[in-house]
Amino acid sequence: MRIAGALVFVLLWSAVAAAQQFGEKTVVPTPSGGPAGSGKAPPPGAPSLPAPGAPTPRTDDFARGRASELPAAYSRPEAPPPGSAPTIPTTDGPNVVKVHKDARGYQLLVDGKPTMVFGMNWGYMPIGQNYTYDFWSKPDEVIIKALDAEMRWLRDMHVNVIRQYLGIPPRWITYIYEKYGIYTVLNHDMGRYGMRIDDVWVNPIDYSNERFRELVKEQITELVAEYKDTPGLLMWLLGNENNYGLYWKSSEIENLPEAKQGDARATFLYSLFGEVTDLIHSLDQNHPVSMANGDLGFLEVIKEECPNIDVFGTNVYRGMSSGDLFERVDKELGRPLMYTEFGADAFNAKTGREDQVAQAQYNRSLWQEIYEQSYGKGRVGNAIGGMIFQ
């Protein structure tokens, strides 16, 4: 599938450009060019958003190569020449990824180099297919053709990380990394959508079930053994908003007062996350462990049950600002923060039409906030990046 909208490209480019200007604070421009009420111009090279009444580009304009006919705000910044690839050091071993903390905040160090996560939740599904489509089982020539089209587009957007659930073979992680310089975050859903337990499909999952917990740890052990030395692997990711699926029933839970049942279920969930985090650390010292929480749900329980999680990852959809997100994670958890999902689509439900301008304004505002809350910018300093929802 084609990554829709050259404006997403522009907003990612502007975020990367801003991140490369360490120490220089940038602001989201108003349609007139500067921050509201400041009378100042935007930073050099920063793309401005269209003025009120400016024509909205159509998706097919970009698909037909007509970007040059559109307002300057929509033109693509310079990208690597077609077919070129970044210089990526190849290695027979894994990338060494560490979380660094000092007085200026947190950094993700990849092979010793500070790295911001400019990522995407990426998946490939041809038009006409549905969730049953198994991309990674296709012949090599099909996979290569799709990856070379999609990853070239992502690379030109300056995406450097993709999020993948289980199923991607290690060799394709390395292919994507060595050819396009894009790392992979590998995600085990921890039973979020059900799991086969002794030949019986179970959903929702009872996280207090000892057999389930045993099977998850067996899966994780096999997963780490298979992938830990894969060049291009960035980090391990646990779950996907599992705190939104705490609905199982058991006598142990039902005997509690209703007000305490949620926390009791959460304790079983996050104690498993904590145990799996420690298990991964015992098997792999080169890659950090994160989770994909639903916003800041059960933050106190997470602190208690997952004391060794390396990165707090969260799916957040609060609007054009995440408000107190960074401050709360720093104060209550003391961990670097990474968006595991965020952003907005381009469909305007009010008008019933695609609206890439509104999408760009929304997404750029969030990327700007990530930059301002990252290492050494004088604010919280715990943002290490994010993976926008495709």
N, C-alpha and C positions, 0 to 999 in steps of 0.2 A: 504494500500500500504506500502511497506517496505521502510524505509529511506535508500537511496542508498549511499553506499560508507563508509567504515570504516575510510577513511581519514578525512571525515567531523568530525567523532568522535574524531580523534586525534587532529584536530585543535581546536575544542571546549575545549577539555581537557587541551590543552596547554594554552589556553586563561584563563580558570578558574584557573589553577595552577599559572599563572603569576599574576592574580588579587589577589590571596591569599598572594602574597609576597609584601604587601604594603610597599612602600618606596624603593623597589629594582627595578631599571630600567632594563628592558630586551630588547633584540634586536632580530630581525628576523635573524636566522643563514643562512649563505651561505651554499652551498653543502659541503664545507670543514669544517663546524662546527661553525665558528665565523662570526662576521659581516665583510662585505667586507672591506678589507684593514686594519683590526684591529689586526689580528693574535690572537684574544682572543677566548676562548672556549665559547660556549653558557652557559646559566645559568644551574645549576645542575638540572637534571630531565627533561630539555626541549628536546622534540623529535626533531631530526635533519631531514631535508628534504633529499631525496635520492640524491646520487651523479649522475652526468651526466652519462648516459648509464646504470644506474641501472634499473632492470626490473620493469615495471609498473604492479601493481597488477590488476587482473581482478575482476570485481564485483562478478562473480560466485565463485571465490576462497573464498571470505568471506562468501557468502551464504552457501557454503558447509563446513564451519568451518575449512578452511585450512590456516587461518592466521598465524599459527605457522610455516608454510613452507616458508613464505615470509620474506623479509629483516626485520631486527629489527625495522627499522623506522616505519613500518606499524603495529607492534603488538599493541594490545589494552592495555591501562593502566589498572591498577586494578580498578574494579568497585564494587558496592555493590553486595553481593551474590545474585544469582538468586532468585527472589521471595521476596526479602527483600524490605522494604520500609523505607524511612527516617522518623525520629521522627518528626511528624508535630503536633503542638498543635491544638487541635480541639476547636472550639468555636461556640456558637450559634449566634454570631454576626459577623460583617464584619471585615476584616483586616483594620487597620488604616494605610494609606499610605500618606506620606508627602514628599515634596521637601524641602531639607535643603540646605542653602547656607551660606558659611563663606569665609574667606580669601583664603582658599585652593581650593575652587570650589564648585561644586554641588554634593549632594548625594540624592539618593532615599531611604527613610527610611520606611521600612515595619514593622509595630508593633515595631518601635524604632530601628530596626536593619538596618545598611547600606546594601543595596542590589544592585548589578549590574544586569542588564537585559541581561541574556544569553538566547536569545529567538529564536523562529522559527515561521514563518508563516505556521501553520500546518493545513492540511486537509486530510480527509480520502476518497479515491476513489478506489474501487477495480479495478483490471485490467479488461478491457472490458466495463467499465462504462464511462459516460461523465458528463458534467456539470449539467444534470438533476437529478443526483443521490442525494437523500436526506438522508444523513447518520443519522441525529438526529431523523428522523421519524421511524427508524427501531425498531424492538422489543428489549427490554432491553438486552437479551442474546447476540444479534448480536453486540450491542454497547459495552457491557462489554468485549466481546472477542477481539474486535478490539482495544479498549482503553488499555486493559491489555498488548497487544502485543506492540502497538505503544508507549505508555507512558513509559513502562519499558525501551524500547530502548532509548527514549529521556532522561529519568532520568539517564541512564547509560552514556549518552553523557554529563551529567551535564547541560542539558537544564533546566531552571527554569521558563520559561515563554512561553506561546503560544499565538498567535494572532488569534482571531476568529471573524468572522462577525456574524450578528444577526442570530439566529436559534438554537444556543446551549442552551438547557434548564439550568436553574440555578443549578439543582441537579447534572448535569454532571460536571459543573465547580467545585463544591465542591468535587465530587468524585475524579476528577483528582488531586485536591490539597491535599486532606486528604490522598490519597493512594500513590501519587507519588511526592508530594511537588512542583507541577508545578502550577504557577499562570496563570490566563487568562486576556489578554487585550481584552476588548469587543469593537467592531468596528461597528458604524453606518456609512453607506457610504454617507450620506447626499445628496442623489440623483445622485451620480456619474454615475450610469448606467441607469438612468431613474427612474420614480416613477409614480404610479397610482394616478391621481388627479381627484377626483369625477368620478370614473369609466372609466377614459380615461388614457391609458398609454402614458406618455410624455417623450420623449428623443430626443435631449438633453434638459436639464432642464434650464429654465429661472430663475436665482436666484433672479431676481427682482420681480418675481410673488408673490404677497402677499398671495395668497391661498396656494401655495407651502410652503412658509415660515411658515405659520400657521400650516400646516399639519406636517411638520418636528418637530416643537416644541411640538405638541401633541404626536407624536411618542416618542420623547425623554423623555417627562414627564412620559409616561407609562413605558418606558424602565427602567428609573432610579428607579421608584417605585418598579418594579419587581426584579431588580438585586442588588440594592445598599447594601443590608444586606447579600449578598451571600459570605460565606467564600471561599477564593480563587480568588476573583475578585481583580485585581491589579489596573487597571485604565480604563478610558473611552478614546476611540479613535474616532476622527471625520474624515470622508472622506477617499479618496484614490486617490491622485494625481488629485483632482478636478480642480486644476489650468490648467491641460492639456485638460480640456473639456469645455472651455468657448467659446462656439460657437453659442449660441442662438442669434436670431435677434429680435429687437423691434425698434419701432420708436424712443424711448428715446436713444437707443444706436446708431442707424444708423445715427442720426442727428449730432453726434459728429465727429470731424476729425478722420480719420482712425487710426492715431497714438495714439489717446487717448481712443479708444474703448476697448482695452484690459484692461487697468487700471480701466475703468468704470465697466466692467463686474467683474473684480476681487474685486472691492469695494463691490459690492452686495454679492459676494460669501463670502468674509471674514467677512463682517459685520454680516452675518448669523452665521458664526462660532463663532464670538464674543458673539452674543446674546445667542446662545446655550450653550457656555461655562459658561456664567453668570447664565443661567437657571439651569444647572447641579450643579453649586456651591451652588445655593439656596436650592437645594433638597438633596444634598449629600456632607457632609463636610469631608468624610473619604477617598475619592479617587480623585486623580488628573485627569485633562483633558489634552489630547494631540490631535494632528492632524497628518494625514499622508499626508504631502505636497509632491509635486513633486520637488525634489532638493530644491533650494533656490528661486524658483519662487515667485515674488511679496513680497519679504521680507519687504519692506517699508510699503506696504499696510497691511500686517499682523501685524506689530508693531502698526499701527494706529488703526486698526479695531478689533484686538484680544489682547488687553492689559493685559487680565487676564488669558491667556492660561498658564498652569502650565509647560508643557514640549513641546518643539518643536520637533515633529517627522517628519521624511522625508525619502522618498524612494530615494536612491542614487546609481547610477551605473556609477561611474567615472573612474574606474580602480583599480589598486592595492593601490592607495592612494586617499583620498578624498580632497587632497590639502588644500585650505583655508577654508574648510567647518566649522570647529570648531571655527576658529578665527572670521569669518564673523557673525556666529550666536551669538557669545558672544558680539561682538562689536555692531552689528546692531539691535539685538533683546534682548540680555540679558536674555537668558533662557537656561536651560539644554537641551542637544541634545540627541535624541535617534533615531537610525536608525529604521524605521518601515519596510523597505525592504532593502536588500543589498546582495552582494555575486555574485557567478558565478556558472553556471552548469558545469557538467563534460564532456560535449560533445565538442570535438575539431572539428570545422567546416572545418578547413584546411585539417585535416587528415581523417575526416569522422569516427573517432573512439572516444570511451570514453577515457578521459585523467584525471584521478583523481589526478595525481601529479600536473598538472597545476592548477586544481581547489583548491587543498590544499595550494599551494603557494599563490594564489590570496586571498583566504579567510583568511588564517592566517595573511597575511600582514594587512588586514583590522581589524581583531580582535586585532592585536598588536597596531594599531593606536588608536583604541578605548581605550585600556588600558593606553597608554601613555598620552591620552588627558583626562583621568578621574581624579577624585578627588585626590589631594595631590601629583601629579606626577611632579609638577613643570612646566607644560605647561598650556594650557587654563583651564583645570579642569572642563569642562562642559559636558563631555561624561558620560552618565549613562548606556550605553549598546546598544544593538541592537537585532533585530529579523531577522535572515537570511531567505532568500527566500528558500522554501523547494525544 
